[in-house]
């Protein structure tokens, strides 16, 4: 299990999501959840919209639409393991020594297995 403490300030929050806006996320969510169209058509529409957004500027966060033929229709937002440590924790994983000491609420932790 990996445990990290991350304080996310409003500035850091904005940096993580840039250039996406709340309106972009609401629009994507509406496209995904539009049950008036088939899952295949929804996937095609969302991929077109994601391509349009990615062409503007890449984001730190990854948007993964989850649409199946049953009931699942959601937008999953995630970080790569590397981006989690770089942007949220502030640790460059390439520079971590094996004997590094990490503290969580003042308690020493075993270094993460990068």
C-alpha positions in Angstrom: 0.0 0.0 0.0 1.2 3.5 -0.8 0.4 6.3 1.6 1.1 9.9 0.8 0.0 13.2 2.4 -0.8 15.8 -0.2 -2.1 19.3 0.6 -3.9 20.7 -2.5 -4.0 24.4 -2.5 -6.5 26.3 -4.8 -3.5 27.2 -7.1 -2.4 23.6 -7.2 -6.0 22.4 -7.9 -6.2 24.9 -10.9 -2.8 23.7 -12.2 -3.9 20.1 -12.1 -7.0 20.7 -14.2 -5.7 23.4 -16.6 -6.7 24.0 -19.3 -10.0 22.2 -18.5 -12.8 24.1 -16.9 -15.7 23.0 -14.8 -17.9 23.7 -17.9 -15.7 21.3 -20.0 -16.2 18.5 -17.4 -20.0 19.2 -17.2 -20.2 19.0 -21.0 -18.3 15.7 -21.1 -20.4 14.3 -18.3 -23.6 15.2 -20.2 -22.3 13.6 -23.4 -21.4 10.4 -21.5 -24.7 10.2 -19.6 -27.0 11.0 -22.7 -29.1 7.8 -22.8 -30.9 9.0 -25.9 -28.0 7.6 -27.9 -26.4 4.2 -28.0 -23.2 3.4 -26.1 -21.4 3.3 -29.4 -22.6 6.7 -30.5 -21.8 8.1 -27.0 -18.3 6.7 -27.2 -17.7 8.2 -30.6 -19.0 11.7 -29.5 -17.0 11.7 -26.3 -13.8 10.7 -28.1 -14.3 13.5 -30.6 -14.7 16.0 -27.8 -11.7 14.6 -25.9 -9.6 14.9 -29.0 -10.6 18.5 -29.4 -9.7 19.2 -25.8 -6.4 17.4 -26.0 -5.4 19.4 -29.1 -5.7 22.6 -27.1 -3.2 21.5 -24.5 -2.4 18.3 -22.6 -3.5 18.1 -19.0 -1.9 16.5 -16.0 -5.1 14.7 -15.2 -6.3 11.9 -17.5 -10.0 11.7 -18.5 -11.3 8.2 -19.0 -14.9 7.9 -20.2 -16.5 4.6 -18.9 -19.4 3.6 -21.1 -20.6 0.0 -21.3 -23.6 -1.6 -23.0 -25.4 -2.0 -19.6 -25.7 0.8 -17.1 -22.2 2.2 -16.6 -21.7 5.8 -17.9 -19.3 7.9 -16.0 -16.2 10.0 -16.4 -13.2 8.7 -14.5 -10.5 11.3 -13.8 -7.1 9.9 -12.7 -3.4 10.6 -12.4 -0.4 8.5 -13.5 1.6 7.3 -10.5 4.4 9.6 -11.6 2.2 12.7 -11.9 0.7 12.0 -8.5 4.1 12.3 -6.8 5.4 15.1 -8.9 2.3 17.4 -8.8 0.6 16.5 -5.6 3.4 15.4 -3.3 6.2 17.4 -4.8 8.6 14.5 -5.1 10.6 13.8 -8.2 10.6 10.0 -8.1 13.8 9.8 -10.2 15.7 11.5 -7.4 14.4 9.4 -4.4 17.1 7.4 -2.6 16.3 4.0 -1.3 17.0 5.0 2.2 14.9 8.2 2.1 12.8 9.0 5.1 9.2 9.9 4.6 6.9 11.3 7.3 3.1 11.2 7.5 1.7 13.2 10.3 5.1 13.0 12.0 5.4 9.2 11.7 8.1 7.6 9.7 7.1 5.6 6.7 8.9 3.1 4.5 9.7 4.7 1.2 7.3 4.0 -1.7 8.3 1.3 -4.1 8.9 3.5 -7.2 
